Amino acid sequence: MIRVDGLAKHYGKFEALKGVTFTIEEGSIFGFVGPNGAGKTTTMKIIATLMTPTAGQAFVDDIDVIRHPRKVRQVIGYMPDFFGVYDRLKVTEYLDFYASCYRIPADRRRNIIADLLELVDLSHKADAYVDGLSRGMKQRLCLARCLVHDPKVLILDEPASGLDPRARVEMRELLRELKKMGKTIIISSHILSELAELCTHVGIIEAGELAAEGTVERITAQLSSDRLIQVRVSSGQETAAGLIREQPGVVAVTETADGILQVSFSGDSRGQVELLRKLVTEGIPVLSFAETSNSLEDLFMRITKGVVQ
């Protein structure tokens, strides 16, 4: 559905993108992860036909975004990280304006708008002025705006930015519903744990280069050869951490405020048993001891540069 091949973007001597290549399958949710300035927005703007690359190609639904931008715009809905809304318009007027921009006949707009407001849970705000909406409601309204022409692809740049926890959950559930409807979605975010729950595939970009790409499980397997063990103790956390660090195969230990020790361990299951036996023998009150998977956030911190690992 989306194919990016060797995208590069230069601003003078500065290289914002350095040969970025990836593919997004139809009906998937692709999470684009990276620190500020990594190249996420630049890539998404090129795909959305809003920016021309210095080199490389991009295709949406097999349409070249450089040669046929108007055709691409008919199959995409783009939501920028900073968007404007017309405060003096009512919600229905706002959507009607954008529907008219896509030359949707007036006799069809009413039903389309009603369906979209129901989808984003804003039917009760149909006659409200946009400036009276909460930030979360404005975000959902702008997502509805992206859907007025029923695009196959949604390009969403930080759609959950600035939202409170409840609004983030609502946005996540809405995106899941859109996936069920067959939409292909590319979404950028710094809320890494939510992307891990939501996305079918993830791309991690750093300094204009794609550092890793694939399913969360595949990236975990490729980049994390160490096992992650979570140890919870009722007391003596500092002592336990010291004992663990002395054991063979222990790469690193991270202490948390709630009595949990995150242990990066390169040994096998037999080594884990010896580690647990050592803690119990030394009288450490162990409440739980279990292997867990590396989270997307763990991997992000390990992949991106300038971070102490």
TORLUM-69496 format. One record per residue: residue number from 1; x, y, z of N, C-alpha, C in turn. Coordinates in nm, 2 decimals. Example, Ala and Ser with C-alpha at 12.3 -4.5 7.8 and 13.67 -1.06 7.14 Angstrom:
<rs>
pos neast nnorth nup caeast canorth caup ceast cnorth cup
1 1.32 -0.57 0.78 1.23 -0.45 0.78 1.32 -0.33 0.78
2 1.28 -0.22 0.71 1.37 -0.11 0.71 1.29 0.00 0.79
</rs>
This chain:
<rs>
pos neast nnorth nup caeast canorth caup ceast cnorth cup
1 0.08 -0.12 0.00 0.00 0.00 0.00 0.09 0.13 0.00
2 0.19 0.13 0.09 0.29 0.24 0.09 0.43 0.18 0.07
3 0.50 0.24 -0.03 0.64 0.19 -0.05 0.73 0.31 -0.06
4 0.83 0.31 0.03 0.93 0.42 0.03 1.06 0.36 0.00
5 1.13 0.42 -0.10 1.25 0.36 -0.15 1.36 0.46 -0.16
6 1.46 0.46 -0.07 1.58 0.54 -0.07 1.55 0.69 -0.06
7 1.45 0.73 0.02 1.42 0.87 0.04 1.53 0.95 0.10
8 1.57 1.06 0.04 1.67 1.15 0.10 1.62 1.29 0.09
9 1.65 1.37 0.19 1.61 1.51 0.19 1.72 1.59 0.24
10 1.77 1.69 0.17 1.88 1.77 0.21 1.84 1.92 0.22
11 1.88 1.98 0.32 1.87 2.13 0.33 2.01 2.19 0.34
12 2.06 2.23 0.22 2.20 2.27 0.21 2.28 2.15 0.24
13 2.37 2.16 0.34 2.46 2.05 0.38 2.39 1.95 0.48
14 2.28 2.00 0.54 2.21 1.91 0.64 2.13 1.80 0.57
15 2.15 1.68 0.61 2.07 1.57 0.56 1.96 1.53 0.66
16 1.84 1.57 0.62 1.73 1.53 0.71 1.69 1.39 0.70
17 1.70 1.33 0.57 1.67 1.19 0.55 1.79 1.13 0.47
18 1.83 1.01 0.50 1.94 0.95 0.44 1.91 0.81 0.39
19 1.84 0.81 0.28 1.81 0.68 0.21 1.71 0.59 0.29
20 1.60 0.65 0.33 1.50 0.57 0.41 1.42 0.48 0.32
21 1.41 0.36 0.36 1.33 0.26 0.28 1.25 0.17 0.37
22 1.12 0.16 0.34 1.03 0.07 0.41 0.90 0.05 0.33
23 0.83 -0.06 0.36 0.70 -0.09 0.30 0.60 -0.11 0.40
24 0.48 -0.06 0.38 0.36 -0.07 0.47 0.25 -0.15 0.40
25 0.22 -0.27 0.45 0.12 -0.35 0.38 -0.02 -0.29 0.40
26 -0.11 -0.33 0.31 -0.25 -0.28 0.32 -0.32 -0.33 0.44
27 -0.39 -0.24 0.51 -0.46 -0.28 0.63 -0.38 -0.29 0.76
28 -0.26 -0.24 0.75 -0.18 -0.25 0.87 -0.17 -0.11 0.94
29 -0.12 -0.11 1.06 -0.09 0.02 1.13 0.06 0.02 1.16
30 0.12 0.12 1.09 0.27 0.13 1.10 0.30 0.25 1.20
31 0.38 0.21 1.30 0.42 0.32 1.40 0.56 0.37 1.36
32 0.57 0.50 1.35 0.69 0.56 1.31 0.75 0.63 1.44
33 0.86 0.58 1.49 0.91 0.62 1.62 1.05 0.68 1.60
34 1.07 0.79 1.68 1.20 0.85 1.67 1.20 0.98 1.75
35 1.32 1.03 1.80 1.33 1.15 1.87 1.30 1.27 1.78
36 1.28 1.39 1.84 1.25 1.51 1.77 1.37 1.53 1.67
37 1.33 1.57 1.55 1.43 1.60 1.45 1.49 1.47 1.38
38 1.43 1.36 1.41 1.49 1.23 1.35 1.45 1.22 1.20
39 1.34 1.28 1.16 1.30 1.27 1.02 1.16 1.22 1.00
40 1.09 1.20 1.10 0.95 1.14 1.09 0.86 1.23 1.01
41 0.85 1.35 1.05 0.76 1.45 0.99 0.80 1.47 0.84
42 0.93 1.48 0.81 0.98 1.50 0.68 0.93 1.38 0.59
43 0.95 1.26 0.64 0.91 1.14 0.56 0.76 1.15 0.54
44 0.68 1.18 0.64 0.54 1.17 0.62 0.49 1.28 0.53
45 0.55 1.40 0.53 0.51 1.51 0.44 0.54 1.47 0.30
46 0.65 1.40 0.27 0.68 1.35 0.14 0.58 1.25 0.09
47 0.54 1.16 0.18 0.44 1.06 0.14 0.30 1.13 0.11
48 0.28 1.24 0.19 0.15 1.32 0.18 0.16 1.42 0.06
49 0.26 1.42 -0.02 0.28 1.51 -0.14 0.30 1.65 -0.10
50 0.34 1.68 0.02 0.35 1.82 0.07 0.50 1.86 0.06
51 0.59 1.77 0.03 0.73 1.80 0.02 0.79 1.71 -0.08
52 0.89 1.77 -0.16 0.96 1.69 -0.26 1.09 1.64 -0.21
53 1.12 1.51 -0.22 1.25 1.46 -0.18 1.37 1.50 -0.26
54 1.48 1.50 -0.21 1.60 1.53 -0.29 1.64 1.41 -0.37
55 1.61 1.29 -0.32 1.63 1.17 -0.40 1.54 1.06 -0.34
56 1.52 0.96 -0.42 1.44 0.85 -0.38 1.30 0.86 -0.43
57 1.21 0.76 -0.40 1.08 0.75 -0.45 0.98 0.71 -0.34
58 0.86 0.74 -0.36 0.75 0.70 -0.26 0.62 0.67 -0.34
59 0.56 0.57 -0.31 0.43 0.53 -0.38 0.32 0.50 -0.27
60 0.20 0.54 -0.30 0.09 0.51 -0.22 -0.02 0.45 -0.31
61 -0.06 0.33 -0.28 -0.15 0.25 -0.36 -0.10 0.24 -0.51
62 0.03 0.22 -0.52 0.10 0.21 -0.65 0.10 0.34 -0.73
63 0.08 0.45 -0.67 0.08 0.59 -0.73 0.20 0.66 -0.69
64 0.28 0.71 -0.78 0.40 0.79 -0.75 0.36 0.92 -0.69
65 0.41 0.95 -0.57 0.37 1.07 -0.50 0.44 1.19 -0.57
66 0.54 1.18 -0.64 0.61 1.29 -0.70 0.55 1.32 -0.84
67 0.52 1.22 -0.92 0.47 1.24 -1.05 0.32 1.26 -1.06
68 0.24 1.20 -0.96 0.10 1.22 -0.96 0.04 1.26 -0.82
69 0.08 1.37 -0.77 0.04 1.41 -0.64 -0.11 1.43 -0.62
70 -0.18 1.47 -0.73 -0.33 1.49 -0.72 -0.40 1.36 -0.70
71 -0.35 1.26 -0.77 -0.41 1.12 -0.75 -0.39 1.07 -0.61
72 -0.27 1.09 -0.56 -0.23 1.04 -0.43 -0.32 1.11 -0.32
73 -0.35 1.24 -0.34 -0.43 1.31 -0.24 -0.58 1.26 -0.23
74 -0.62 1.19 -0.34 -0.75 1.13 -0.34 -0.76 1.01 -0.25
75 -0.65 0.94 -0.22 -0.65 0.82 -0.15 -0.59 0.83 -0.01
76 -0.55 0.95 0.03 -0.49 0.97 0.16 -0.57 1.07 0.24
77 -0.56 1.05 0.37 -0.60 1.16 0.47 -0.49 1.19 0.55
78 -0.45 1.32 0.55 -0.33 1.36 0.63 -0.36 1.45 0.74
79 -0.31 1.42 0.86 -0.33 1.50 0.98 -0.20 1.54 1.03
80 -0.16 1.67 1.02 -0.03 1.72 1.06 -0.02 1.72 1.22
81 0.11 1.74 1.26 0.13 1.75 1.41 0.07 1.88 1.46
82 0.07 1.98 1.38 0.01 2.11 1.42 -0.09 2.15 1.32
83 -0.22 2.15 1.36 -0.32 2.18 1.26 -0.41 2.29 1.31
84 -0.48 2.35 1.22 -0.56 2.47 1.25 -0.71 2.43 1.24
85 -0.79 2.48 1.32 -0.94 2.47 1.31 -1.00 2.61 1.30
86 -1.11 2.61 1.23 -1.18 2.74 1.22 -1.28 2.76 1.33
87 -1.23 2.84 1.43 -1.31 2.85 1.56 -1.45 2.90 1.54
88 -1.48 2.98 1.44 -1.61 3.05 1.43 -1.71 2.96 1.35
89 -1.66 2.84 1.31 -1.75 2.75 1.24 -1.81 2.65 1.34
90 -1.93 2.60 1.31 -1.98 2.49 1.39 -1.92 2.36 1.34
91 -1.93 2.25 1.42 -1.86 2.13 1.38 -1.91 2.08 1.25
92 -2.04 2.08 1.22 -2.09 2.03 1.10 -2.05 2.12 0.98
93 -2.04 2.25 1.01 -2.00 2.35 0.90 -1.85 2.32 0.87
94 -1.77 2.29 0.97 -1.63 2.26 0.94 -1.61 2.14 0.85
95 -1.68 2.03 0.88 -1.67 1.91 0.80 -1.73 1.94 0.66
96 -1.84 2.01 0.66 -1.91 2.04 0.53 -1.81 2.12 0.43
97 -1.74 2.21 0.49 -1.64 2.29 0.41 -1.54 2.19 0.35
98 -1.48 2.10 0.43 -1.38 2.01 0.37 -1.44 1.91 0.27
99 -1.56 1.87 0.30 -1.62 1.78 0.21 -1.64 1.85 0.07
100 -1.68 1.98 0.08 -1.69 2.05 -0.05 -1.56 2.07 -0.12
101 -1.45 2.07 -0.05 -1.32 2.08 -0.11 -1.29 1.96 -0.19
102 -1.34 1.85 -0.15 -1.32 1.72 -0.22 -1.43 1.70 -0.33
103 -1.51 1.81 -0.35 -1.62 1.80 -0.45 -1.72 1.69 -0.42
104 -1.75 1.67 -0.30 -1.85 1.57 -0.26 -1.99 1.64 -0.28
105 -2.08 1.59 -0.35 -2.21 1.66 -0.38 -2.28 1.69 -0.25
106 -2.35 1.81 -0.25 -2.41 1.86 -0.13 -2.52 1.76 -0.07
107 -2.59 1.69 -0.16 -2.69 1.60 -0.11 -2.63 1.47 -0.04
108 -2.50 1.45 -0.06 -2.44 1.33 0.01 -2.37 1.38 0.14
109 -2.34 1.50 0.15 -2.25 1.55 0.26 -2.32 1.53 0.40
110 -2.45 1.55 0.41 -2.52 1.54 0.54 -2.50 1.40 0.60
111 -2.53 1.30 0.52 -2.51 1.16 0.57 -2.37 1.13 0.60
112 -2.28 1.17 0.52 -2.13 1.15 0.54 -2.09 1.21 0.67
113 -2.13 1.33 0.69 -2.09 1.41 0.82 -2.15 1.34 0.94
114 -2.28 1.30 0.93 -2.35 1.23 1.04 -2.27 1.10 1.08
115 -2.23 1.03 0.98 -2.16 0.90 1.00 -2.03 0.92 1.06
116 -1.96 1.03 1.02 -1.83 1.06 1.07 -1.83 1.10 1.21
117 -1.93 1.19 1.25 -1.94 1.23 1.38 -1.98 1.12 1.48
118 -2.06 1.02 1.43 -2.09 0.91 1.51 -1.96 0.82 1.53
119 -1.88 0.81 1.43 -1.76 0.73 1.44 -1.66 0.79 1.54
120 -1.65 0.92 1.54 -1.55 0.98 1.63 -1.62 1.03 1.76
121 -1.74 0.99 1.78 -1.81 1.02 1.91 -1.83 1.17 1.93
122 -1.87 1.24 1.83 -1.90 1.38 1.84 -2.04 1.42 1.79
123 -2.13 1.32 1.78 -2.26 1.35 1.73 -2.33 1.46 1.82
124 -2.30 1.45 1.95 -2.36 1.54 2.05 -2.31 1.68 2.04
125 -2.20 1.70 1.96 -2.14 1.83 1.94 -2.16 1.89 1.80
126 -2.25 1.83 1.73 -2.27 1.86 1.59 -2.30 2.01 1.57
127 -2.37 2.07 1.66 -2.40 2.22 1.64 -2.32 2.31 1.73
128 -2.22 2.25 1.79 -2.13 2.33 1.88 -2.03 2.40 1.79
129 -1.98 2.52 1.84 -1.87 2.59 1.77 -1.74 2.52 1.80
130 -1.65 2.52 1.71 -1.52 2.44 1.72 -1.44 2.50 1.84
131 -1.45 2.63 1.86 -1.36 2.69 1.97 -1.41 2.65 2.10
132 -1.53 2.59 2.11 -1.58 2.54 2.24 -1.54 2.39 2.27
133 -1.47 2.33 2.18 -1.44 2.19 2.20 -1.31 2.17 2.28
134 -1.30 2.06 2.35 -1.17 2.03 2.42 -1.07 1.99 2.32
135 -0.94 1.99 2.37 -0.84 1.95 2.27 -0.86 1.81 2.22
136 -0.90 1.72 2.30 -0.93 1.58 2.26 -1.04 1.58 2.15
137 -1.14 1.66 2.17 -1.25 1.66 2.07 -1.20 1.72 1.94
138 -1.12 1.83 1.95 -1.06 1.89 1.83 -0.98 1.79 1.75
139 -0.90 1.71 1.83 -0.82 1.60 1.76 -0.91 1.51 1.68
140 -1.02 1.46 1.75 -1.11 1.37 1.68 -1.18 1.43 1.56
141 -1.21 1.56 1.58 -1.28 1.63 1.47 -1.18 1.64 1.35
142 -1.05 1.67 1.37 -0.96 1.67 1.26 -0.94 1.54 1.20
143 -0.95 1.43 1.28 -0.94 1.30 1.22 -1.06 1.27 1.13
144 -1.18 1.32 1.18 -1.30 1.31 1.09 -1.28 1.38 0.96
145 -1.22 1.50 0.97 -1.19 1.58 0.85 -1.11 1.50 0.75
146 -1.01 1.42 0.80 -0.93 1.34 0.71 -1.00 1.23 0.64
147 -1.12 1.20 0.70 -1.20 1.08 0.65 -1.31 1.12 0.56
148 -1.33 1.25 0.53 -1.45 1.29 0.46 -1.46 1.23 0.32
149 -1.35 1.21 0.26 -1.35 1.15 0.12 -1.32 1.00 0.12
150 -1.33 0.94 0.24 -1.31 0.79 0.25 -1.18 0.75 0.20
151 -1.07 0.80 0.24 -0.94 0.76 0.19 -0.90 0.62 0.23
152 -0.81 0.55 0.15 -0.76 0.42 0.19 -0.65 0.43 0.29
153 -0.58 0.54 0.29 -0.46 0.56 0.38 -0.47 0.68 0.47
154 -0.43 0.66 0.59 -0.43 0.77 0.69 -0.29 0.80 0.73
155 -0.24 0.92 0.72 -0.11 0.96 0.76 -0.12 1.06 0.88
156 -0.09 1.01 1.00 -0.12 1.08 1.12 0.00 1.12 1.19
157 0.04 1.24 1.20 0.16 1.29 1.26 0.13 1.33 1.41
158 0.17 1.25 1.50 0.15 1.28 1.65 0.00 1.31 1.68
159 -0.09 1.22 1.65 -0.23 1.25 1.67 -0.27 1.25 1.82
160 -0.19 1.19 1.91 -0.22 1.20 2.05 -0.15 1.30 2.13
161 -0.08 1.39 2.05 0.01 1.49 2.12 -0.08 1.58 2.21
162 -0.04 1.60 2.33 -0.11 1.69 2.42 -0.24 1.64 2.48
163 -0.28 1.52 2.45 -0.40 1.47 2.51 -0.38 1.41 2.65
164 -0.49 1.42 2.73 -0.49 1.35 2.86 -0.50 1.20 2.84
165 -0.48 1.13 2.95 -0.48 0.98 2.94 -0.61 0.92 2.88
166 -0.73 0.98 2.92 -0.85 0.93 2.87 -0.87 0.96 2.72
167 -0.83 1.08 2.68 -0.84 1.11 2.54 -0.74 1.02 2.45
168 -0.63 0.99 2.51 -0.54 0.90 2.44 -0.60 0.76 2.42
169 -0.66 0.71 2.52 -0.73 0.58 2.51 -0.84 0.59 2.40
170 -0.92 0.70 2.40 -1.02 0.71 2.30 -0.97 0.72 2.16
171 -0.85 0.79 2.15 -0.79 0.80 2.01 -0.74 0.66 1.97
172 -0.68 0.59 2.06 -0.63 0.45 2.03 -0.74 0.36 1.99
173 -0.85 0.36 2.06 -0.96 0.28 2.02 -1.02 0.31 1.89
174 -1.02 0.44 1.86 -1.07 0.49 1.73 -0.98 0.44 1.62
175 -0.85 0.44 1.64 -0.76 0.40 1.53 -0.78 0.25 1.51
176 -0.81 0.17 1.62 -0.83 0.03 1.60 -0.96 0.00 1.52
177 -1.06 0.09 1.54 -1.18 0.07 1.47 -1.16 0.10 1.32
178 -1.08 0.20 1.29 -1.04 0.24 1.15 -0.97 0.13 1.08
179 -0.88 0.06 1.16 -0.81 -0.06 1.10 -0.91 -0.17 1.06
180 -1.01 -0.19 1.15 -1.11 -0.29 1.12 -1.19 -0.25 0.99
181 -1.20 -0.13 0.97 -1.27 -0.08 0.85 -1.18 -0.09 0.72
182 -1.06 -0.14 0.74 -0.97 -0.16 0.62 -0.87 -0.05 0.59
183 -0.86 0.05 0.68 -0.77 0.16 0.65 -0.63 0.12 0.68
184 -0.54 0.17 0.60 -0.39 0.15 0.62 -0.35 0.28 0.69
185 -0.28 0.27 0.80 -0.25 0.38 0.89 -0.10 0.39 0.92
186 -0.04 0.51 0.89 0.10 0.54 0.94 0.09 0.64 1.05
187 0.14 0.62 1.16 0.12 0.71 1.28 0.26 0.73 1.35
188 0.29 0.85 1.37 0.41 0.88 1.45 0.37 0.92 1.59
189 0.46 0.89 1.68 0.43 0.92 1.82 0.56 0.91 1.91
190 0.56 0.98 2.02 0.66 0.95 2.12 0.60 0.86 2.23
191 0.48 0.83 2.23 0.41 0.75 2.33 0.44 0.60 2.29
192 0.56 0.56 2.32 0.60 0.43 2.27 0.52 0.31 2.31
193 0.49 0.31 2.44 0.41 0.19 2.49 0.28 0.18 2.42
194 0.21 0.29 2.39 0.09 0.28 2.31 0.11 0.24 2.17
195 0.22 0.27 2.11 0.24 0.22 1.98 0.26 0.07 1.98
196 0.33 0.02 2.08 0.35 -0.12 2.09 0.22 -0.20 2.10
197 0.12 -0.14 2.17 -0.01 -0.20 2.18 -0.09 -0.19 2.05
198 -0.07 -0.08 1.98 -0.16 -0.05 1.87 -0.11 -0.10 1.74
199 0.02 -0.09 1.71 0.07 -0.11 1.58 0.10 -0.25 1.54
200 0.08 -0.29 1.42 0.12 -0.42 1.37 0.27 -0.42 1.33
201 0.32 -0.30 1.29 0.46 -0.29 1.25 0.51 -0.16 1.30
202 0.64 -0.15 1.32 0.71 -0.03 1.37 0.84 0.00 1.30
203 0.86 0.13 1.28 0.99 0.17 1.22 1.05 0.27 1.32
204 1.18 0.25 1.35 1.25 0.34 1.44 1.35 0.41 1.36
205 1.34 0.55 1.36 1.42 0.63 1.28 1.51 0.71 1.37
206 1.64 0.73 1.33 1.73 0.80 1.41 1.82 0.88 1.32
207 1.83 1.01 1.33 1.91 1.10 1.26 1.90 1.08 1.11
208 1.77 1.06 1.06 1.75 1.05 0.92 1.76 0.91 0.86
209 1.80 0.82 0.94 1.82 0.68 0.90 1.73 0.58 0.97
210 1.67 0.49 0.90 1.59 0.39 0.96 1.67 0.28 1.03
211 1.67 0.29 1.17 1.75 0.20 1.25 1.70 0.06 1.26
212 1.56 0.04 1.25 1.50 -0.09 1.26 1.36 -0.08 1.21
213 1.31 -0.19 1.15 1.18 -0.19 1.09 1.12 -0.33 1.09
214 1.00 -0.35 1.13 0.93 -0.48 1.13 0.83 -0.49 1.24
215 0.78 -0.61 1.27 0.69 -0.62 1.38 0.77 -0.60 1.51
216 0.69 -0.57 1.62 0.76 -0.55 1.75 0.83 -0.67 1.79
217 0.77 -0.79 1.76 0.84 -0.92 1.80 0.96 -0.94 1.72
218 0.96 -0.90 1.59 1.08 -0.92 1.51 1.19 -0.83 1.55
219 1.16 -0.70 1.58 1.26 -0.61 1.62 1.32 -0.66 1.76
220 1.24 -0.70 1.85 1.28 -0.75 1.97 1.38 -0.87 1.95
221 1.35 -0.96 1.87 1.43 -1.08 1.84 1.57 -1.03 1.78
222 1.56 -0.93 1.69 1.68 -0.89 1.62 1.78 -0.81 1.71
223 1.72 -0.73 1.80 1.80 -0.63 1.87 1.83 -0.67 2.02
224 1.76 -0.77 2.07 1.77 -0.79 2.21 1.81 -0.94 2.23
225 1.94 -0.97 2.23 1.98 -1.11 2.26 1.97 -1.14 2.40
226 1.98 -1.04 2.49 1.97 -1.06 2.64 1.83 -1.08 2.68
227 1.81 -1.16 2.78 1.68 -1.18 2.84 1.66 -1.07 2.95
228 1.53 -1.04 2.97 1.49 -0.94 3.06 1.42 -1.01 3.18
229 1.47 -1.00 3.30 1.41 -1.07 3.41 1.36 -0.96 3.51
230 1.24 -0.97 3.55 1.18 -0.88 3.65 1.18 -0.95 3.79
231 1.24 -0.89 3.88 1.25 -0.94 4.02 1.18 -0.84 4.11
232 1.08 -0.89 4.19 1.02 -0.80 4.28 1.05 -0.85 4.43
233 1.10 -0.76 4.51 1.13 -0.79 4.65 1.05 -0.70 4.74
234 1.02 -0.75 4.86 0.94 -0.67 4.96 1.03 -0.58 5.04
235 1.16 -0.61 5.05 1.25 -0.52 5.12 1.39 -0.56 5.07
236 1.49 -0.48 5.11 1.63 -0.51 5.08 1.66 -0.50 4.93
237 1.60 -0.40 4.86 1.62 -0.39 4.72 1.77 -0.36 4.69
238 1.83 -0.27 4.76 1.97 -0.24 4.73 2.06 -0.36 4.75
239 2.04 -0.44 4.86 2.12 -0.56 4.88 2.10 -0.66 4.77
240 1.97 -0.67 4.73 1.94 -0.77 4.62 2.01 -0.73 4.49
241 2.01 -0.60 4.46 2.07 -0.55 4.34 2.22 -0.58 4.34
242 2.28 -0.56 4.46 2.42 -0.59 4.47 2.46 -0.74 4.45
243 2.37 -0.83 4.50 2.39 -0.97 4.49 2.37 -1.01 4.34
244 2.27 -0.96 4.28 2.24 -0.99 4.14 2.36 -0.95 4.05
245 2.41 -0.83 4.07 2.52 -0.78 3.99 2.65 -0.87 4.00
246 2.66 -0.95 4.10 2.78 -1.03 4.12 2.76 -1.17 4.05
247 2.64 -1.20 4.00 2.62 -1.33 3.94 2.66 -1.33 3.79
248 2.72 -1.45 3.75 2.76 -1.46 3.61 2.64 -1.45 3.51
249 2.66 -1.38 3.40 2.56 -1.36 3.30 2.47 -1.23 3.32
250 2.49 -1.16 3.43 2.41 -1.04 3.45 2.48 -0.93 3.38
251 2.41 -0.86 3.29 2.46 -0.75 3.21 2.44 -0.62 3.28
252 2.32 -0.60 3.33 2.28 -0.47 3.40 2.16 -0.50 3.49
253 2.15 -0.41 3.59 2.04 -0.41 3.68 1.99 -0.27 3.70
254 1.86 -0.25 3.69 1.80 -0.12 3.71 1.70 -0.13 3.82
255 1.71 -0.04 3.92 1.63 -0.04 4.04 1.51 0.06 4.02
256 1.39 0.02 4.06 1.28 0.11 4.05 1.23 0.15 4.19
257 1.14 0.25 4.20 1.10 0.30 4.33 1.00 0.20 4.39
258 0.94 0.11 4.32 0.84 0.02 4.38 0.89 -0.12 4.41
259 1.02 -0.13 4.43 1.08 -0.26 4.47 1.10 -0.36 4.36
260 1.10 -0.31 4.24 1.12 -0.40 4.12 1.26 -0.38 4.07
261 1.33 -0.49 4.04 1.46 -0.49 3.98 1.45 -0.54 3.83
262 1.49 -0.46 3.74 1.49 -0.51 3.60 1.63 -0.56 3.57
263 1.64 -0.69 3.54 1.77 -0.75 3.52 1.79 -0.79 3.37
264 1.90 -0.74 3.31 1.93 -0.78 3.17 2.03 -0.90 3.19
265 1.99 -1.02 3.14 2.06 -1.14 3.17 2.10 -1.21 3.04
266 2.23 -1.25 3.02 2.27 -1.31 2.90 2.28 -1.47 2.91
267 2.25 -1.52 3.03 2.27 -1.66 3.05 2.14 -1.74 3.01
268 2.14 -1.87 3.04 2.03 -1.96 3.01 1.94 -1.97 3.13
269 1.84 -2.06 3.11 1.74 -2.08 3.22 1.81 -2.14 3.34
270 1.91 -2.22 3.33 1.98 -2.27 3.44 2.05 -2.16 3.52
271 2.10 -2.06 3.45 2.16 -1.95 3.52 2.05 -1.87 3.60
272 1.93 -1.86 3.54 1.83 -1.79 3.61 1.79 -1.86 3.75
273 1.79 -2.00 3.74 1.76 -2.07 3.86 1.87 -2.05 3.97
274 1.99 -2.04 3.93 2.10 -2.02 4.02 2.09 -1.88 4.08
275 2.05 -1.78 3.99 2.03 -1.64 4.04 1.92 -1.64 4.15
276 1.81 -1.70 4.12 1.70 -1.70 4.22 1.74 -1.77 4.35
277 1.82 -1.89 4.34 1.86 -1.96 4.45 1.95 -1.87 4.54
278 2.04 -1.80 4.48 2.13 -1.71 4.55 2.05 -1.61 4.63
279 1.95 -1.55 4.57 1.87 -1.45 4.65 1.80 -1.51 4.77
280 1.74 -1.62 4.74 1.67 -1.69 4.85 1.76 -1.73 4.96
281 1.88 -1.79 4.93 1.98 -1.83 5.02 2.03 -1.72 5.11
282 2.04 -1.60 5.05 2.09 -1.48 5.12 1.98 -1.41 5.20
283 1.86 -1.47 5.20 1.75 -1.42 5.28 1.67 -1.30 5.22
284 1.68 -1.28 5.09 1.61 -1.18 5.02 1.46 -1.22 5.01
285 1.37 -1.14 5.06 1.23 -1.17 5.04 1.18 -1.15 4.90
286 1.19 -1.25 4.81 1.15 -1.24 4.67 1.00 -1.26 4.66
287 0.93 -1.17 4.61 0.79 -1.18 4.58 0.76 -1.24 4.45
288 0.84 -1.21 4.35 0.82 -1.26 4.21 0.95 -1.26 4.14
289 0.96 -1.36 4.05 1.09 -1.37 3.97 1.04 -1.43 3.83
290 1.04 -1.34 3.73 0.99 -1.39 3.60 1.06 -1.32 3.48
291 1.08 -1.40 3.38 1.13 -1.34 3.25 1.02 -1.27 3.18
292 1.05 -1.15 3.13 0.96 -1.07 3.05 1.02 -1.03 2.92
293 0.94 -0.97 2.83 0.99 -0.93 2.70 1.04 -0.78 2.71
294 1.13 -0.74 2.63 1.17 -0.60 2.62 1.06 -0.53 2.56
295 1.03 -0.41 2.61 0.92 -0.33 2.56 0.98 -0.25 2.44
296 0.89 -0.19 2.36 0.93 -0.10 2.25 1.01 0.01 2.31
297 0.98 0.06 2.42 1.05 0.18 2.48 1.19 0.13 2.52
298 1.21 0.01 2.57 1.34 -0.04 2.60 1.43 -0.04 2.47
299 1.37 -0.09 2.37 1.44 -0.11 2.24 1.47 0.03 2.18
300 1.38 0.12 2.19 1.40 0.26 2.14 1.52 0.32 2.21
301 1.53 0.31 2.34 1.64 0.37 2.42 1.77 0.30 2.38
302 1.77 0.17 2.34 1.89 0.10 2.31 1.94 0.14 2.17
303 1.84 0.16 2.08 1.87 0.19 1.94 1.92 0.33 1.91
304 1.85 0.43 1.97 1.88 0.57 1.94 2.01 0.61 2.01
305 2.08 0.70 1.95 2.21 0.74 1.99 2.20 0.84 2.11
306 2.32 0.86 2.18 2.33 0.96 2.28 2.26 0.92 2.41
307 2.23 0.79 2.43 2.16 0.74 2.55 2.25 0.64 2.62
308 2.26 0.66 2.75 2.34 0.56 2.83 2.26 0.43 2.83
309 2.33 0.32 2.80 2.26 0.19 2.79 2.29 0.11 2.91
</rs>
